[in-house]
């Protein structure tokens, strides 16, 4: 078993086609350089969208139940307000307080409803409860995390570290990435795609709005607010080259429902302009020359191959549930990482050899045996880290150094107890036996308490702290 771990340790310095022996320890951001981004999700649009959906549900419910209502609207982007006829107030209050109603779900786990409300002169004001907001934010963050991971993975970044931080933040570490501009551009776009018709009007009205082109090469146009097709209907998207127009385009394929809607919309509106809109910016607005019934099409818009590739990636990964803002950004240059590796390695070597010299000087032959065990312990530790393909950081190196100290500490305790036993025991074997027995409780106590600390650090810590906890825990 020890030979296997030694071979795995050596795999960090050699190449192999074997599944086990081709594993290596990955270097963290602070060792090989790269970029660090802290993203914060803006949940306000999500809350407004959910409230608008609830608004539609309430309107439909009131009509189905013949409940008289007025002034159903959203106030201050977080409150649904409406007025009911006096004879319906008490009835509706009982309905939304019921634990089994479909309008205001009850969370048994939190002992609260999704919405809390108050009544003032027949006016109801509904807003999310604290736990309702927590669940909404968790769902939004999980979806954003998944999309961020897809976008970064498709770019081909090596060993990215993508983690949740709190209820509304995402940490992205990109080792080896010197220029994060492309990643920032991809993560900064919500990528809400929609197809809407251009309106032949001079001024926007209730059902239309004025939008600008993404490249500012054309004048603003007025488009309908009615969405013909959204990005949810996309099956795939990829960059392509249109030989007829001699330009780079993004080809897309729709699902069955999307193809049916798109075919019907283009068949009924031949001759009209169809605006292709991404995050409220028009990519292009071509004229529909004929019905598009195949369920596939292409988006043109003065693309380079790189920009077409990025747009296709955004469309494939799906839209973010809410905008992401970069609130912290750091870059670690490769020179700094190289210096960190040298400093960490030198400190490990110096500490290791000082311990070896001290043990030999203090305990002679016993010290040599302890040093041999220490070397094997270090090889085993690095072997386990290699199997796990762990990411090694500077705090991780500190954990390895501390492990060396902890290992020697056990030897020191045992040897000192043996020396005490040899003063009054007639047999060296008995002295050794007593030394191990007396030191056992102290060694176990020190190692178990340190292991508990490492587990707590791993569970509650983040990034570098977890790296320290992993190396320390495995070493213990």
N, C-alpha and C positions, 0 to 999 in steps of 0.2 A: 504493500500500500504506500509506504514512504517513497519507494522508487517511482511509483506512478506520479505522486505529487511533485517530486523533483523534476520529472520529465515535463510535467505541465508548467512548472516554474520556468524551465528552459524554453518553453514554447513562446515566451514573450520576446525572445531574442532570435528565434528561428522561424522558418515557414514550413508548414506541413499541410497535406491534403486530408489528414485524418480529422474526423468530426470533433473529437475531444482535444487533440493536440494542436488544433489550429486556433484555439481560443487565446485571447490576450487581454491584459488589463487596459482599460481605456483611460486616457488622461483627461482630467477635468479642465474646466474653463481657465482656472488659475495656473495650470501647468502648460497647456499648449496654446493658450490665447484664444480669442474669439469674442463673441458678443453676448451681452446680457440685456434682456428687455423685460420690463415689468409692465404688463398691460392691464388696464382697468376697463371693465365693461360698463357701458352707460345703459342702465336698465329702464330709463324713463320711456323710451319708445316702446319697449316691451310691455310696460304697465299700461300705456295708452292703448296699444293694440288689443291687449286682453280686455280692457274696459270697453272698447268698441265692440268686441265680440259679445261681451256680456250685455251690452246695450241692445244689440240685435236680438239676442235670446229673450230679453225682457219684453221687447216690443212684440215679438211673436207670441210669447206666453200671454201677455195682456189681451191680445186680439183673440187668441184661442179660448180664453176663459171669460171673454166679454167683460173685462175690467176696464172701467173708464180711467184713462190716464192723460196727463198733459205735461208739457215741458220736460220730456225725457231727454237728458243731455249729460255731457261730461263737464264738470267744473274743475278748474285749476289742475287739469291733467291727472287727477287722482281720485275724484269723487263722482259717482253717478247720482244724479239728482232727478227726481220726478214727483209729480203731484197726482194723488189718487182721489177719486170721489170718496166722500166721507163714509159712505156705507161699505167701502172696500178696505179701509185702512186697517181695522182690527183683523180682518180675515187674512190680509196679506202679511201682516206682522206675525201671525201664528204660523203661516206657511214657511217663512224664511227662518223662523226659530226652530222649526221641526228638524230633528237630526237626520231624517230620511228624505228630505226634499232634494230635488235636482237643481234648483236655482242657486242655493247657497250650501254647498257640500260641507258636511261636518267631519272634522279630523279627529277621530277617536284617540289617536296617539297624543294629540296636543290639547284635547278637550276644548276645542274652539271651532267656529265656522270659518269658511274662507273669507267671508265679508262680515264686518261689523256695521251697524247702522244706528241712526237716530231719527226721530220723527219730530217735525216742527210744523204745526198747523197743516196737517195732511201732506206735508212734503217729506219724502224719504231721502236720506243721504246715505249712500252705500260706499264704503271704501274697504280696501284690503286690510284684514287683521294682520297683526305682527307675524304670525305663523304663516298666513297666506302669502305674505311678501317673501318670507324665508324660502318657502317651497318654490315660488315663482323664480326667485333669484338663483336657487340651486339648479333648477331645470335649465334656466338660461345659461348659466355658467358651464354646466355639463355639455350642453350643445355647442357652445362657443369653443370649449376645450377640444372637443372632437374635431371640429372644423379646422381649428388652428393646427392640430396635429396632422390632419390630412394635407393641408397646404404646405406645411414645412417638409413633410415626408416626400411629397411629390417633387419638391425642388431638389431633393437629393442631399440634404444637409447630413453630415456624418454625426451619429450619436447625439441628437438633440435631447435636451432635458426639458420637458414641458410639464409643469405642475400647477395645481390650484393653490392660490394663496388667499385665505379668508373666503368671504362670500361673493366677492366681485372682482378678483384679480387673478391673473395668470402669469406665471413666471416662465420665461423662455430663455434657456441657455444654449448657445450655438457654438460649441468648441470648434476651433479652426477656421471660423468664418471671420474674415477681416473686414469685409464691406457688407453691412447688413441692409443696405438701402433697398435691394429688391425684396427681401423678406419683409421689411417695414412697409413697403408699398402694398404687398399682398395682404398683410395682416390689417392694414389700415382701411381696407375696402370691405364694406358690408356685403357687396355683390348681390344686391337685390335687382334681379333682371325682370323686365316686363316689356310686353309688346302693346303699344297703344296707337290709336289712329290720330293723325294730325288733323286739327280742326281748321276749317277755312274761315277764320275770324280775325279781326284786328285786335280785339281785347279779350282777355280771359273772362269767363263767366263762372256761374256756380259749379258747372260740371266740367270745367277745363282749367288748365294752368299753363303758364309760360315757362318753358325750359330751354336751357342753353345747350350747345353741343360740347362734347367732352374735349375737343381740340380747339374750340373757339374759331374755327375756320368759316362757319356759316352764321347767319343771323338766327336769333332766338325764334322759336316757333311755338305755337299754342297747340297743346295736345289734350286729348280727352282724359279725364281721370278714370274712365272705365278701362280696366285691365282686360285685354283680350286673352293674353297668355302670360304665365309667370314662369320663373326659373324652376319652380317645383315640377314642371312637366318635362324637364330636360332629362334624357337618359345618358347622353354623352356629348362631349364637345372636344374638338381637337383643332390645332392649327393646320392650315392647308394653303395651297397656292392655286389661284384661279388663273389658268392660262389665257382665257378669253379676255379678262380685264387686266391681266398682267399685274396682279397685286396679291398680297397675303391676306387671307380671310380666316375666319373661324367657322368651321363646319359643325353643325349640331344635329342631333337626332332627338325626336320627341317620343314620349310614351304614347300608348294607344289613345288615351283620353285627350292628350294634348294635340296629337295629329288630327283627331276628329274636329276639335274646336278650331285649330289653325286652318284646316281645310275649309270649313264652313265660313270662317271670317274672311279669308282671302277670296273665296268664290263670290261672296256677296258684296265685296268692296273693290272690285277690279278698277284700276284708275286712281285710287286713293293712295295717299302716302301712309306708310306704317312705320311709326317711330320705334326703334329698338333702344330701350332706356336701361342704363345701369346706374344705380344709386342717384336717381334724379338728374342724370346727365345723359343726353342723347348721343349714342354711338353713331348711328346713321338713321336716315329716314327715307328709304327707297320707295319708289312708286310700285304698286302691285300690278304687274303686267298680265298675270294669269293666276288661276287658282293653284295653290300649292297643296297637293293632296298626298304627297309621298311621306309626310311626317318628318322630313329633313329639310334643312336649308343652310344658309350661310350668312354670316355677319361680316360686313366690310366696313372699313373706316380708317384708311391710311395707316394700317398696322405695319410695324416691323415684325420680323418673325418672333423676336423676343416678346414684344407686347401681345402678339396673338397667342403665344404659348401661355403667357401669364393670364390672359383673359379666359382661355379655355380651362386652365387650372382652377380659376375662381368659379367658373360655371359648374365644373364637375364636382367641386367640393361642397357646393351649396352656399346659400346665403347665411351670414351670421345672424343670430337672433337680435343682436343689437350692436351698435358701433363699439369698436375697441379703441381706446386712447392709450398711447405710450406715455406713461407717467415717469418712467425712469429708464435710462439707457446708459450702459457702460461698455467700453471696449477694452480688452486686454490684448496688448500686442504680443506677437510671438517671442520677442526679445525678453519681455517681462516674464513670460511663461518659462523660457529657457533658464533665466536667472533663478526663478523659483525652483525649478527641477534641480539645478546645481546646488542651491542653498539647502534644499530638503535632503538631497542625497548626501552632501557633505556632513550635515548635522547627524544624519542616521549613522553614517560610517564612523564619525568621531565618537558618538555616544556608544555605539556597539563595541568598538575597540577599547574604549576606556573601561567599559563593564568587563570585557574579557580579561584585560590586564589586571584589573582590581581583583577579580575572582581567582586568577592564578596566583597573584601576589599574596592574597589573604588565606586561601585554602589549598594551595599547591595541587596535588593530584585530584582532590575532590573538585577543585575549581576548574580543572581541565575537563572533567566529566560534565560539569554543569555547563561549560562553554560549548561543548559538543552538542548537548541537548538544546542549548539556546539557538545554535545555528540550524539544527533540524526544525525547531519550532518556527523559525523565521521562514524557512523554505516551505513548510506546511501552510503557514499563513498566506504567503504570496500565491501558493498553489490553489488554495481555496478561493482567493480573490480572482484568480485567473479563470477558474471553472465558472464562477458567477459572472464573469466579464464585467466586474465592478468598475466604476469610474473612480479613479484615484485623484484626490485633491490634496492640497497642502495640509488641511486638517487631518486627512486620511494618513498622511506620512507621520503627523504628530501622534496619531493613534498607534501606528506601528512602533514608534519610539517608546511610547508609554507601555506598550505590550512587552517590549524587551525589559523595561524596568520592573514590571509586575512579575515577569517570569524569574528574574534574578532575585527578587524580593523573597519569593518562596524558597529558593535555594539557601539564601542567607538565614532565614528563620530555621530551616531544618539543620543546617550545619552548626549553628550556634547552640541549638538544643543538643546535638550530638556531642559537641565539645563539653557542655555542662555534664552530660551523662558519663563521659569518659573519666570524669574526676572521681566518681564514686562507684562506678560499675567495674566489676572484675573482667568482664568480657566485652570486646569491641562490638561484637554482634548485638549484645544486649543494649549497648549504648546507642548503636544505630537504630535499633528497633524502638527504643524509648524516645529518641530524637524525632523520629517520624511521627510517633503517636502524639507527642506533646505539641508538635508544630502543626498537626493536622487541622485542629479547630481554627487556629489563627489564619492558616493559608486559605481554608474554605471560606471563612468569614470575609477576608479581604477580597477574594475573587468573586464570590457571590454578590456582595454589595456593589462591586464595580460593574459586574454584569447587569445587575438591576438598573444601575445608573445609565449604562449604555443603551439598554432597551428603552428606557424613558426618553433619552435623548433622540433615539431613532424615531419613536412614535410622535413626539411633540416637536422635534427640531425640523429644520429645513436645510436643503442644499448641503453646504459644507459641514454643518453640524451632523447631518446624517452620515456623511462620509467618515467623519471621525468616529461616530458610534459603531458603524459597520466594522471598520478595521479593529477597533478596540474590542468589540464583542466577539469577533472571530478569534482574535488573539487570546482572549481570556479562555 
